[in-house]
Amino acid sequence: MKRFLSPKGLIGLGLIVLVLVAAVLAPLLLPADLATKMSMSSRLRPPSSAHWLGTDQLGRDLFYRVMLGGQTSLKIAGAAVVMSIVLGLPIGMLAGYYRGHVDNVLMRLVDTLLSFPALLLALTISAMLGPSLPNTIIAIGVAFTPFLARIIRGEALRVVQMPYVEAARAAGTNDLQMIRRHILPNIMPPIIVQATISLAFAILAEAGLSFLGLGTQPPQSSWGLMIQASRDYLDVAPWTALVPGAAVAVTVLGLNMSGDILRDVFDPRAN
């Protein structure tokens, strides 16, 4: 707890809370048309008292646009990480618990996926499925699955050798009960830590896919799509890219800092 309440932990937590409040609560409290209202007479205006973060090429207020885009980016990243856990948990658990041939077959599949960079794998899947919000979630979720599976398998291998597991096995506990009662609860901390870090990378992946035209599609808004739309105006209106870029950077920084603190808290070797 002391580590989590350290300056680093508080800064990371504060950044995450700030992003969540801006992305989730603010659009619910503000008029819906503020983020989509176009005004060609106000296009590419710099930050001012009327438009705190400036306007984009269609005259839309970037302050509200970045909050609306945050909802989409966080939704995609969160759903993708949940999907990677749902897919990676049984793979890693079965490989670590049964070992032998089961471990060899499953880990060779995981190694095959790990041979591709995660973003390249996500790009390939998204290109095959077509650009859309659900397909972006699937692409990122599948791309991150082997990383989760590897970590879960390693933790399962460690826990399965613990004395209390051997005692439960000697007492006649079946495999399902063994996994549910003794192994899964003891490997959750590393999963939580990895999920936090994966969430940061998922936001970057979504931004990359949307920037390349394989992620979120108009009229939906996301940080990556905002950066992609601003590429033709960087010389005259750099704030159109800096605002969503800063939102991505702040969110990733907060998640990475929180992930480091969680890793220290859950690490049994930490003093």
C-alpha positions as CSV (number, residue, x, y, z in Angstrom):
1,M,0.0,0.0,0.0
2,K,2.9,2.4,0.7
3,R,4.2,1.9,-2.8
4,F,0.8,2.5,-4.3
5,L,0.5,5.7,-2.2
6,S,4.0,6.8,-3.3
7,P,4.3,9.9,-5.6
8,K,4.6,7.7,-8.6
9,G,1.6,5.7,-7.7
10,L,-0.5,8.8,-7.0
11,I,0.5,10.5,-10.2
12,G,-0.4,7.4,-12.2
13,L,-3.7,7.0,-10.4
14,G,-4.5,10.7,-10.8
15,L,-3.8,10.6,-14.6
16,I,-6.1,7.6,-15.0
17,V,-8.9,9.2,-12.9
18,L,-8.5,12.4,-14.9
19,V,-8.9,10.5,-18.2
20,L,-11.8,8.5,-17.0
21,V,-13.7,11.5,-15.7
22,A,-13.1,13.4,-19.0
23,A,-14.0,10.5,-21.2
24,V,-16.9,9.0,-19.3
25,L,-18.6,11.7,-17.2
26,A,-18.0,14.9,-19.2
27,P,-19.8,13.8,-22.4
28,L,-22.8,12.7,-20.3
29,L,-23.0,16.1,-18.6
30,L,-22.5,18.2,-21.8
31,P,-24.8,18.7,-24.7
32,A,-24.4,15.9,-27.3
33,D,-23.9,18.2,-30.3
34,L,-20.9,20.1,-28.9
35,A,-18.5,17.5,-30.1
36,T,-20.1,17.1,-33.6
37,K,-21.3,20.7,-34.3
38,M,-19.5,22.0,-37.4
39,S,-18.8,25.6,-38.2
40,M,-16.7,26.3,-41.3
41,S,-16.2,29.9,-40.2
42,S,-14.5,28.6,-37.0
43,R,-12.3,25.9,-38.7
44,L,-8.7,25.5,-37.6
45,R,-8.9,28.1,-34.8
46,P,-6.1,28.0,-32.3
47,P,-6.8,27.5,-28.5
48,S,-8.7,30.4,-27.1
49,S,-11.3,31.3,-24.5
50,A,-14.0,30.3,-26.9
51,H,-12.4,27.0,-27.8
52,W,-10.0,25.9,-25.1
53,L,-8.1,23.4,-27.2
54,G,-8.8,25.0,-30.6
55,T,-11.0,23.6,-33.5
56,D,-10.4,21.0,-36.2
57,Q,-10.7,21.3,-40.0
58,L,-14.5,21.2,-39.8
59,G,-14.7,23.8,-37.0
60,R,-15.5,21.2,-34.3
61,D,-14.3,22.0,-30.8
62,L,-11.3,19.8,-30.0
63,F,-11.9,19.9,-26.2
64,Y,-15.2,18.0,-26.6
65,R,-13.9,15.9,-29.5
66,V,-11.0,14.6,-27.5
67,M,-13.4,13.6,-24.7
68,L,-15.7,11.9,-27.1
69,G,-12.8,10.1,-28.7
70,G,-11.6,9.0,-25.3
71,Q,-14.8,7.1,-24.8
72,T,-14.2,5.1,-28.0
73,S,-10.5,4.5,-27.5
74,L,-10.9,3.3,-23.9
75,K,-13.9,1.1,-24.9
76,I,-11.9,-0.6,-27.6
77,A,-8.8,-1.0,-25.5
78,G,-10.7,-2.3,-22.5
79,A,-12.8,-4.8,-24.5
80,A,-9.6,-6.0,-26.3
81,V,-7.8,-6.7,-23.1
82,V,-10.8,-8.5,-21.6
83,M,-10.9,-10.6,-24.8
84,S,-7.2,-11.4,-24.6
85,I,-7.6,-12.6,-21.0
86,V,-10.6,-14.7,-21.9
87,L,-8.6,-16.4,-24.7
88,G,-5.3,-16.5,-23.0
89,L,-6.4,-17.7,-19.6
90,P,-7.5,-21.2,-20.6
91,I,-4.5,-21.6,-23.0
92,G,-2.0,-20.7,-20.3
93,M,-3.8,-22.5,-17.5
94,L,-4.1,-25.8,-19.4
95,A,-0.4,-25.6,-20.6
96,G,0.9,-24.8,-17.1
97,Y,-1.3,-27.3,-15.3
98,Y,-1.1,-30.4,-17.5
99,R,2.4,-29.7,-19.0
100,G,3.7,-32.5,-21.3
101,H,2.2,-32.8,-24.7
102,V,-0.6,-30.3,-23.9
103,D,2.0,-27.7,-23.0
104,N,4.0,-28.4,-26.1
105,V,1.1,-28.1,-28.5
106,L,-0.4,-25.0,-26.9
107,M,2.9,-23.2,-26.5
108,R,4.0,-23.9,-30.1
109,L,0.8,-22.2,-31.2
110,V,1.5,-19.3,-28.8
111,D,5.1,-19.1,-30.1
112,T,3.8,-18.9,-33.7
113,L,1.7,-15.9,-32.8
114,L,4.6,-14.3,-30.8
115,S,6.8,-14.5,-33.8
116,F,4.8,-11.6,-35.3
117,P,5.0,-8.1,-33.7
118,A,1.7,-7.5,-32.0
119,L,0.9,-4.4,-34.0
120,L,1.7,-6.2,-37.3
121,L,-0.5,-9.1,-36.3
122,A,-3.4,-6.7,-35.4
123,L,-2.9,-5.0,-38.7
124,T,-3.2,-8.2,-40.6
125,I,-6.3,-9.4,-38.7
126,S,-7.9,-6.0,-39.1
127,A,-7.2,-5.9,-42.8
128,M,-8.6,-9.4,-43.2
129,L,-11.8,-8.6,-41.3
130,G,-12.3,-5.1,-42.5
131,P,-12.1,-1.8,-40.6
132,S,-14.8,-1.4,-37.9
133,L,-15.0,-1.0,-34.2
134,P,-15.8,-4.7,-33.4
135,N,-13.1,-5.9,-35.8
136,T,-10.6,-3.6,-34.2
137,I,-11.4,-5.1,-30.8
138,I,-11.0,-8.6,-32.2
139,A,-7.7,-7.8,-33.9
140,I,-6.1,-6.2,-30.8
141,G,-7.5,-8.9,-28.5
142,V,-6.1,-11.8,-30.6
143,A,-2.8,-10.0,-31.0
144,F,-2.4,-9.6,-27.2
145,T,-3.6,-13.1,-26.4
146,P,-0.2,-14.9,-26.6
147,F,1.5,-12.4,-24.2
148,L,-1.2,-13.1,-21.6
149,A,-1.1,-16.9,-22.3
150,R,2.7,-17.0,-21.7
151,I,2.5,-15.1,-18.4
152,I,-0.4,-17.3,-17.2
153,R,1.4,-20.5,-18.2
154,G,4.5,-19.4,-16.3
155,E,2.6,-18.5,-13.1
156,A,0.6,-21.8,-13.4
157,L,3.8,-23.8,-13.6
158,R,5.1,-22.0,-10.5
159,V,1.9,-22.5,-8.4
160,V,1.3,-26.1,-9.4
161,Q,4.6,-27.0,-7.6
162,M,3.6,-25.4,-4.3
163,P,3.1,-27.7,-1.3
164,Y,-0.5,-26.8,-0.8
165,V,-1.3,-27.9,-4.4
166,E,0.5,-31.2,-3.8
167,A,-1.5,-31.6,-0.5
168,A,-4.8,-30.9,-2.3
169,R,-3.9,-33.4,-5.1
170,A,-3.1,-36.0,-2.4
171,A,-6.5,-35.3,-0.8
172,G,-8.2,-36.3,-4.0
173,T,-9.2,-32.9,-5.3
174,N,-10.1,-33.1,-9.0
175,D,-8.6,-31.0,-11.7
176,L,-11.4,-28.5,-12.0
177,Q,-11.6,-27.8,-8.3
178,M,-7.8,-27.6,-8.2
179,I,-7.7,-25.0,-10.8
180,R,-10.6,-23.0,-9.5
181,R,-9.7,-23.1,-5.8
182,H,-6.0,-23.2,-5.6
183,I,-4.3,-22.1,-8.9
184,L,-6.5,-19.4,-10.4
185,P,-6.7,-17.3,-7.2
186,N,-2.9,-17.4,-6.8
187,I,-2.1,-16.3,-10.3
188,M,-4.5,-13.4,-10.5
189,P,-2.1,-10.7,-9.3
190,P,0.3,-11.1,-12.3
191,I,-2.7,-11.2,-14.6
192,I,-4.0,-7.9,-13.1
193,V,-0.6,-6.3,-13.6
194,Q,-0.3,-7.5,-17.2
195,A,-3.8,-6.4,-18.0
196,T,-3.0,-2.9,-16.8
197,I,0.1,-2.7,-19.0
198,S,-1.7,-4.3,-21.9
199,L,-4.4,-1.7,-21.6
200,A,-1.8,1.0,-22.3
201,F,-0.4,-0.9,-25.3
202,A,-4.0,-1.5,-26.6
203,I,-4.7,2.2,-26.6
204,L,-1.5,2.7,-28.7
205,A,-2.5,-0.1,-31.0
206,E,-6.0,1.3,-31.5
207,A,-4.5,4.7,-32.3
208,G,-2.1,3.1,-34.8
209,L,-4.9,1.1,-36.5
210,S,-7.2,4.1,-36.7
211,F,-4.4,6.3,-38.0
212,L,-3.8,3.7,-40.8
213,G,-7.5,3.6,-41.7
214,L,-8.0,0.1,-40.3
215,G,-9.6,0.9,-37.0
216,T,-12.4,3.3,-36.0
217,Q,-14.3,4.7,-39.0
218,P,-16.2,8.0,-39.2
219,P,-18.7,9.1,-38.0
220,Q,-17.3,7.5,-34.8
221,S,-14.4,9.4,-33.1
222,S,-11.3,8.1,-31.5
223,W,-7.9,9.6,-30.6
224,G,-6.2,7.7,-33.5
225,L,-8.8,8.8,-36.0
226,M,-8.4,12.4,-34.8
227,I,-4.6,12.3,-35.4
228,Q,-5.2,10.7,-38.8
229,A,-7.6,13.4,-39.8
230,S,-5.2,16.1,-38.8
231,R,-2.2,15.0,-40.8
232,D,-2.9,17.4,-43.7
233,Y,-3.0,20.4,-41.4
234,L,0.1,19.9,-39.2
235,D,1.9,22.9,-40.8
236,V,-1.0,25.4,-40.2
237,A,-2.8,23.8,-37.2
238,P,-0.5,21.5,-35.2
239,W,-2.8,21.5,-32.2
240,T,-5.3,19.3,-34.1
241,A,-2.7,16.5,-33.7
242,L,-1.1,17.6,-30.5
243,V,-4.4,17.5,-28.5
244,P,-5.4,13.8,-29.2
245,G,-1.7,12.9,-29.2
246,A,-1.3,14.3,-25.7
247,A,-4.5,12.5,-24.6
248,V,-2.9,9.2,-25.7
249,A,0.4,10.0,-24.0
250,V,-1.2,11.0,-20.7
251,T,-3.3,7.9,-20.6
252,V,-0.5,5.5,-21.5
253,L,1.8,7.2,-19.0
254,G,-0.8,6.8,-16.2
255,L,-1.4,3.2,-17.0
256,N,2.3,2.3,-17.2
257,M,3.0,4.1,-13.9
258,S,0.1,2.3,-12.3
259,G,1.2,-1.0,-13.8
260,D,4.7,-0.6,-12.3
261,I,3.3,0.2,-8.9
262,L,1.0,-2.8,-9.0
263,R,3.9,-5.0,-10.0
264,D,5.9,-3.9,-7.0
265,V,2.9,-4.3,-4.7
266,F,2.1,-7.9,-5.9
267,D,5.8,-9.0,-6.2
268,P,6.4,-11.3,-3.2
269,R,10.1,-10.6,-3.4
270,A,9.6,-6.8,-2.9
271,N,10.3,-5.5,0.6
